[in-house]
Amino acid sequence: MAEQEVIRIDARGMKCPRPIIELAKARRRGSPGDTIEIVADDLAFESDVRAWCETTGNPLMVIETNAGESTARIQLSE
């Protein structure tokens, strides 16, 4: 069994929809079971990432916001 990978994305300074575009790109190069960790400071990011996870079926493990930056961890599914 392959080792699970953590794919990190720094989307700070990117405006909507670019953080979600970067997330989608990372999804395509990831494998089921991998985790994507993405940091963004766009005001729409939290609602966008929640909607993306719901639409794609990739579980949102956690989202934390601190000092205007949100960090989301997403588990990649099949």
A tleap script that builds the chain and sets N, CA, C and O, in Angstrom:
source leaprc.protein.ff14SB
mol = sequence {
  NMET ALA GLU GLN GLU VAL ILE ARG ILE ASP
  ALA ARG GLY MET LYS CYS PRO ARG PRO ILE
  ILE GLU LEU ALA LYS ALA ARG ARG ARG GLY
  SER PRO GLY ASP THR ILE GLU ILE VAL ALA
  ASP ASP LEU ALA PHE GLU SER ASP VAL ARG
  ALA TRP CYS GLU THR THR GLY ASN PRO LEU
  MET VAL ILE GLU THR ASN ALA GLY GLU SER
  THR ALA ARG ILE GLN LEU SER CGLU
}
set mol.1.N position { 0.849 -1.189 0.000 }
set mol.1.CA position { 0.000 0.000 0.000 }
set mol.1.C position { 0.885 1.240 0.000 }
set mol.1.O position { 1.869 1.309 0.737 }
set mol.2.N position { 0.532 2.213 -0.827 }
set mol.2.CA position { 1.325 3.441 -0.941 }
set mol.2.C position { 1.160 4.300 0.312 }
set mol.2.O position { 0.112 4.298 0.957 }
set mol.3.N position { 2.215 5.026 0.633 }
set mol.3.CA position { 2.170 5.936 1.772 }
set mol.3.C position { 1.318 7.141 1.414 }
set mol.3.O position { 1.396 7.666 0.303 }
set mol.4.N position { 0.504 7.572 2.368 }
set mol.4.CA position { -0.352 8.726 2.126 }
set mol.4.C position { 0.469 10.001 2.163 }
set mol.4.O position { 1.395 10.141 2.963 }
set mol.5.N position { 0.119 10.920 1.290 }
set mol.5.CA position { 0.851 12.172 1.116 }
set mol.5.C position { 0.034 13.339 1.657 }
set mol.5.O position { -1.196 13.309 1.650 }
set mol.6.N position { 0.739 14.369 2.128 }
set mol.6.CA position { 0.096 15.637 2.478 }
set mol.6.C position { 0.527 16.647 1.421 }
set mol.6.O position { 1.713 16.945 1.284 }
set mol.7.N position { -0.430 17.164 0.687 }
set mol.7.CA position { -0.173 18.156 -0.350 }
set mol.7.C position { -0.476 19.516 0.258 }
set mol.7.O position { -1.602 19.770 0.687 }
set mol.8.N position { 0.514 20.385 0.298 }
set mol.8.CA position { 0.338 21.707 0.904 }
set mol.8.C position { 0.237 22.788 -0.175 }
set mol.8.O position { 1.003 22.801 -1.139 }
set mol.9.N position { -0.722 23.689 0.012 }
set mol.9.CA position { -0.946 24.789 -0.924 }
set mol.9.C position { -0.977 26.088 -0.138 }
set mol.9.O position { -1.711 26.212 0.842 }
set mol.10.N position { -0.186 27.046 -0.567 }
set mol.10.CA position { -0.220 28.387 0.014 }
set mol.10.C position { -0.949 29.279 -0.981 }
set mol.10.O position { -0.382 29.696 -1.990 }
set mol.11.N position { -2.213 29.565 -0.684 }
set mol.11.CA position { -3.037 30.375 -1.579 }
set mol.11.C position { -3.238 31.785 -1.022 }
set mol.11.O position { -4.146 32.499 -1.450 }
set mol.12.N position { -2.399 32.184 -0.076 }
set mol.12.CA position { -2.514 33.542 0.464 }
set mol.12.C position { -2.231 34.557 -0.636 }
set mol.12.O position { -1.307 34.386 -1.431 }
set mol.13.N position { -3.031 35.605 -0.673 }
set mol.13.CA position { -2.891 36.637 -1.694 }
set mol.13.C position { -3.673 36.339 -2.964 }
set mol.13.O position { -3.778 37.201 -3.836 }
set mol.14.N position { -4.227 35.125 -3.086 }
set mol.14.CA position { -5.029 34.766 -4.252 }
set mol.14.C position { -6.488 35.088 -3.973 }
set mol.14.O position { -7.000 34.822 -2.886 }
set mol.15.N position { -7.138 35.655 -4.954 }
set mol.15.CA position { -8.551 36.012 -4.811 }
set mol.15.C position { -9.434 34.969 -5.477 }
set mol.15.O position { -9.006 34.268 -6.394 }
set mol.16.N position { -10.658 34.876 -5.011 }
set mol.16.CA position { -11.653 33.956 -5.546 }
set mol.16.C position { -11.740 34.125 -7.069 }
set mol.16.O position { -11.826 35.251 -7.559 }
set mol.17.N position { -11.719 33.041 -7.802 }
set mol.17.CA position { -11.835 31.634 -7.448 }
set mol.17.C position { -10.497 30.893 -7.401 }
set mol.17.O position { -10.481 29.664 -7.324 }
set mol.18.N position { -9.386 31.610 -7.445 }
set mol.18.CA position { -8.083 30.951 -7.601 }
set mol.18.C position { -7.748 29.935 -6.508 }
set mol.18.O position { -7.220 28.874 -6.842 }
set mol.19.N position { -8.023 30.192 -5.205 }
set mol.19.CA position { -7.708 29.145 -4.221 }
set mol.19.C position { -8.411 27.813 -4.516 }
set mol.19.O position { -7.827 26.747 -4.322 }
set mol.20.N position { -9.641 27.875 -4.977 }
set mol.20.CA position { -10.373 26.644 -5.292 }
set mol.20.C position { -9.830 26.009 -6.570 }
set mol.20.O position { -9.816 24.784 -6.688 }
set mol.21.N position { -9.392 26.807 -7.511 }
set mol.21.CA position { -8.751 26.260 -8.719 }
set mol.21.C position { -7.480 25.510 -8.335 }
set mol.21.O position { -7.224 24.419 -8.845 }
set mol.22.N position { -6.686 26.089 -7.443 }
set mol.22.CA position { -5.458 25.418 -6.975 }
set mol.22.C position { -5.797 24.136 -6.214 }
set mol.22.O position { -5.084 23.139 -6.330 }
set mol.23.N position { -6.867 24.158 -5.448 }
set mol.23.CA position { -7.325 22.970 -4.738 }
set mol.23.C position { -7.716 21.869 -5.725 }
set mol.23.O position { -7.357 20.707 -5.532 }
set mol.24.N position { -8.439 22.225 -6.765 }
set mol.24.CA position { -8.854 21.251 -7.782 }
set mol.24.C position { -7.643 20.658 -8.502 }
set mol.24.O position { -7.621 19.461 -8.791 }
set mol.25.N position { -6.640 21.482 -8.792 }
set mol.25.CA position { -5.408 20.980 -9.423 }
set mol.25.C position { -4.720 19.969 -8.519 }
set mol.25.O position { -4.261 18.922 -8.977 }
set mol.26.N position { -4.652 20.291 -7.232 }
set mol.26.CA position { -4.013 19.379 -6.271 }
set mol.26.C position { -4.783 18.074 -6.185 }
set mol.26.O position { -4.184 17.008 -6.044 }
set mol.27.N position { -6.105 18.145 -6.268 }
set mol.27.CA position { -6.931 16.932 -6.224 }
set mol.27.C position { -6.583 16.008 -7.377 }
set mol.27.O position { -6.522 14.790 -7.204 }
set mol.28.N position { -6.356 16.575 -8.544 }
set mol.28.CA position { -6.050 15.757 -9.724 }
set mol.28.C position { -4.713 15.034 -9.598 }
set mol.28.O position { -4.545 13.952 -10.159 }
set mol.29.N position { -3.757 15.617 -8.868 }
set mol.29.CA position { -2.461 14.952 -8.741 }
set mol.29.C position { -2.352 14.103 -7.473 }
set mol.29.O position { -1.368 13.389 -7.280 }
set mol.30.N position { -3.367 14.185 -6.615 }
set mol.30.CA position { -3.378 13.400 -5.389 }
set mol.30.C position { -4.007 12.035 -5.612 }
set mol.30.O position { -4.498 11.721 -6.696 }
set mol.31.N position { -3.978 11.235 -4.557 }
set mol.31.CA position { -4.557 9.892 -4.577 }
set mol.31.C position { -5.533 9.756 -3.417 }
set mol.31.O position { -5.420 10.479 -2.427 }
set mol.32.N position { -6.493 8.835 -3.526 }
set mol.32.CA position { -7.414 8.622 -2.412 }
set mol.32.C position { -6.636 8.361 -1.116 }
set mol.32.O position { -5.671 7.597 -1.092 }
set mol.33.N position { -7.077 9.008 -0.057 }
set mol.33.CA position { -6.417 8.869 1.239 }
set mol.33.C position { -5.424 9.979 1.523 }
set mol.33.O position { -5.092 10.226 2.682 }
set mol.34.N position { -4.941 10.658 0.481 }
set mol.34.CA position { -4.037 11.795 0.685 }
set mol.34.C position { -4.806 12.933 1.353 }
set mol.34.O position { -6.036 12.967 1.334 }
set mol.35.N position { -4.064 13.853 1.936 }
set mol.35.CA position { -4.646 15.037 2.552 }
set mol.35.C position { -4.130 16.277 1.834 }
set mol.35.O position { -2.943 16.375 1.526 }
set mol.36.N position { -5.011 17.204 1.574 }
set mol.36.CA position { -4.614 18.517 1.062 }
set mol.36.C position { -4.760 19.504 2.204 }
set mol.36.O position { -5.804 19.576 2.852 }
set mol.37.N position { -3.708 20.257 2.441 }
set mol.37.CA position { -3.759 21.338 3.424 }
set mol.37.C position { -3.573 22.636 2.654 }
set mol.37.O position { -2.541 22.844 2.017 }
set mol.38.N position { -4.562 23.498 2.713 }
set mol.38.CA position { -4.526 24.743 1.954 }
set mol.38.C position { -4.757 25.924 2.891 }
set mol.38.O position { -5.661 25.910 3.726 }
set mol.39.N position { -3.918 26.945 2.730 }
set mol.39.CA position { -4.014 28.172 3.525 }
set mol.39.C position { -4.396 29.297 2.565 }
set mol.39.O position { -3.786 29.465 1.509 }
set mol.40.N position { -5.425 30.069 2.955 }
set mol.40.CA position { -5.875 31.175 2.106 }
set mol.40.C position { -6.347 32.326 2.988 }
set mol.40.O position { -6.753 32.134 4.134 }
set mol.41.N position { -6.280 33.526 2.419 }
set mol.41.CA position { -6.757 34.699 3.148 }
set mol.41.C position { -7.896 35.420 2.424 }
set mol.41.O position { -8.279 36.525 2.808 }
set mol.42.N position { -8.431 34.797 1.386 }
set mol.42.CA position { -9.568 35.365 0.668 }
set mol.42.C position { -10.822 35.241 1.531 }
set mol.42.O position { -11.051 34.195 2.138 }
set mol.43.N position { -11.628 36.286 1.592 }
set mol.43.CA position { -12.808 36.289 2.453 }
set mol.43.C position { -13.825 35.209 2.093 }
set mol.43.O position { -14.543 34.728 2.969 }
set mol.44.N position { -13.898 34.825 0.834 }
set mol.44.CA position { -14.867 33.820 0.396 }
set mol.44.C position { -14.353 32.393 0.557 }
set mol.44.O position { -15.098 31.443 0.315 }
set mol.45.N position { -13.107 32.223 0.956 }
set mol.45.CA position { -12.496 30.897 0.951 }
set mol.45.C position { -13.250 29.877 1.796 }
set mol.45.O position { -13.503 28.766 1.331 }
set mol.46.N position { -13.609 30.227 3.015 }
set mol.46.CA position { -14.241 29.230 3.887 }
set mol.46.C position { -15.530 28.685 3.277 }
set mol.46.O position { -15.728 27.470 3.237 }
set mol.47.N position { -16.392 29.553 2.810 }
set mol.47.CA position { -17.637 29.064 2.204 }
set mol.47.C position { -17.357 28.327 0.898 }
set mol.47.O position { -18.020 27.337 0.589 }
set mol.48.N position { -16.381 28.803 0.132 }
set mol.48.CA position { -16.029 28.141 -1.130 }
set mol.48.C position { -15.492 26.729 -0.901 }
set mol.48.O position { -15.883 25.795 -1.601 }
set mol.49.N position { -14.595 26.571 0.078 }
set mol.49.CA position { -13.993 25.251 0.305 }
set mol.49.C position { -15.044 24.284 0.851 }
set mol.49.O position { -15.029 23.101 0.512 }
set mol.50.N position { -15.942 24.770 1.678 }
set mol.50.CA position { -17.027 23.906 2.171 }
set mol.50.C position { -17.905 23.430 1.005 }
set mol.50.O position { -18.256 22.253 0.930 }
set mol.51.N position { -18.251 24.341 0.108 }
set mol.51.CA position { -19.073 23.980 -1.053 }
set mol.51.C position { -18.326 23.016 -1.971 }
set mol.51.O position { -18.923 22.072 -2.489 }
set mol.52.N position { -17.027 23.240 -2.180 }
set mol.52.CA position { -16.229 22.359 -3.045 }
set mol.52.C position { -16.208 20.950 -2.462 }
set mol.52.O position { -16.392 19.975 -3.191 }
set mol.53.N position { -15.987 20.838 -1.169 }
set mol.53.CA position { -15.938 19.525 -0.532 }
set mol.53.C position { -17.282 18.808 -0.640 }
set mol.53.O position { -17.328 17.611 -0.924 }
set mol.54.N position { -18.365 19.532 -0.415 }
set mol.54.CA position { -19.692 18.937 -0.514 }
set mol.54.C position { -19.979 18.474 -1.942 }
set mol.54.O position { -20.524 17.390 -2.151 }
set mol.55.N position { -19.616 19.286 -2.907 }
set mol.55.CA position { -19.867 18.973 -4.317 }
set mol.55.C position { -19.027 17.797 -4.804 }
set mol.55.O position { -19.517 16.956 -5.558 }
set mol.56.N position { -17.767 17.732 -4.381 }
set mol.56.CA position { -16.850 16.702 -4.888 }
set mol.56.C position { -16.844 15.432 -4.055 }
set mol.56.O position { -16.343 14.403 -4.505 }
set mol.57.N position { -17.396 15.487 -2.840 }
set mol.57.CA position { -17.396 14.305 -1.986 }
set mol.57.C position { -16.088 14.069 -1.248 }
set mol.57.O position { -15.888 13.000 -0.672 }
set mol.58.N position { -15.198 15.051 -1.257 }
set mol.58.CA position { -13.940 14.954 -0.515 }
set mol.58.C position { -14.169 15.560 0.867 }
set mol.58.O position { -14.454 16.753 0.971 }
set mol.59.N position { -14.051 14.759 1.938 }
set mol.59.CA position { -14.389 15.251 3.275 }
set mol.59.C position { -13.483 16.386 3.764 }
set mol.59.O position { -12.259 16.324 3.653 }
set mol.60.N position { -14.122 17.411 4.301 }
set mol.60.CA position { -13.406 18.498 4.957 }
set mol.60.C position { -13.130 18.041 6.379 }
set mol.60.O position { -14.052 17.911 7.186 }
set mol.61.N position { -11.858 17.798 6.687 }
set mol.61.CA position { -11.483 17.288 8.007 }
set mol.61.C position { -11.547 18.393 9.051 }
set mol.61.O position { -12.048 18.181 10.156 }
set mol.62.N position { -11.040 19.570 8.702 }
set mol.62.CA position { -11.023 20.692 9.635 }
set mol.62.C position { -10.808 21.983 8.849 }
set mol.62.O position { -10.160 21.994 7.802 }
set mol.63.N position { -11.361 23.052 9.372 }
set mol.63.CA position { -11.028 24.381 8.861 }
set mol.63.C position { -10.849 25.283 10.077 }
set mol.63.O position { -11.705 25.342 10.959 }
set mol.64.N position { -9.732 25.974 10.101 }
set mol.64.CA position { -9.407 26.868 11.209 }
set mol.64.C position { -9.112 28.242 10.640 }
set mol.64.O position { -8.469 28.368 9.598 }
set mol.65.N position { -9.589 29.277 11.332 }
set mol.65.CA position { -9.328 30.640 10.907 }
set mol.65.C position { -8.625 31.372 12.035 }
set mol.65.O position { -9.055 31.326 13.188 }
set mol.66.N position { -7.534 32.049 11.686 }
set mol.66.CA position { -6.753 32.790 12.668 }
set mol.66.C position { -6.133 33.996 11.976 }
set mol.66.O position { -5.467 33.856 10.951 }
set mol.67.N position { -6.352 35.169 12.534 }
set mol.67.CA position { -5.765 36.416 12.024 }
set mol.67.C position { -6.035 36.613 10.527 }
set mol.67.O position { -5.156 37.049 9.783 }
set mol.68.N position { -7.261 36.286 10.094 }
set mol.68.CA position { -7.634 36.519 8.705 }
set mol.68.C position { -7.184 35.456 7.729 }
set mol.68.O position { -7.419 35.585 6.528 }
set mol.69.N position { -6.538 34.405 8.217 }
set mol.69.CA position { -6.112 33.303 7.353 }
set mol.69.C position { -6.861 32.042 7.746 }
set mol.69.O position { -7.020 31.737 8.928 }
set mol.70.N position { -7.317 31.316 6.737 }
set mol.70.CA position { -8.003 30.054 6.970 }
set mol.70.C position { -7.141 28.910 6.471 }
set mol.70.O position { -6.558 28.978 5.389 }
set mol.71.N position { -7.070 27.859 7.274 }
set mol.71.CA position { -6.366 26.639 6.896 }
set mol.71.C position { -7.384 25.514 6.861 }
set mol.71.O position { -8.066 25.248 7.851 }
set mol.72.N position { -7.483 24.854 5.711 }
set mol.72.CA position { -8.411 23.734 5.556 }
set mol.72.C position { -7.608 22.474 5.275 }
set mol.72.O position { -6.611 22.502 4.554 }
set mol.73.N position { -8.060 21.370 5.859 }
set mol.73.CA position { -7.486 20.061 5.578 }
set mol.73.C position { -8.586 19.188 4.989 }
set mol.73.O position { -9.640 18.998 5.595 }
set mol.74.N position { -8.324 18.665 3.806 }
set mol.74.CA position { -9.298 17.888 3.065 }
set mol.74.C position { -8.731 16.500 2.814 }
set mol.74.O position { -7.597 16.362 2.355 }
set mol.75.N position { -9.516 15.474 3.113 }
set mol.75.CA position { -9.134 14.084 2.830 }
set mol.75.C position { -9.616 13.754 1.436 }
set mol.75.O position { -10.792 13.945 1.125 }
set mol.76.N position { -8.733 13.264 0.595 }
set mol.76.CA position { -9.148 12.904 -0.769 }
set mol.76.C position { -9.848 11.552 -0.762 }
set mol.76.O position { -9.376 10.592 -0.153 }
set mol.77.N position { -10.974 11.500 -1.446 }
set mol.77.CA position { -11.734 10.268 -1.538 }
set mol.77.C position { -11.535 9.667 -2.929 }
set mol.77.O position { -10.770 10.184 -3.744 }
set mol.78.N position { -12.222 8.595 -3.171 }
set mol.78.CA position { -12.112 7.876 -4.454 }
set mol.78.C position { -12.375 8.756 -5.638 }
set mol.78.O position { -12.318 8.291 -6.776 }
savepdb mol mol.pdb
quit
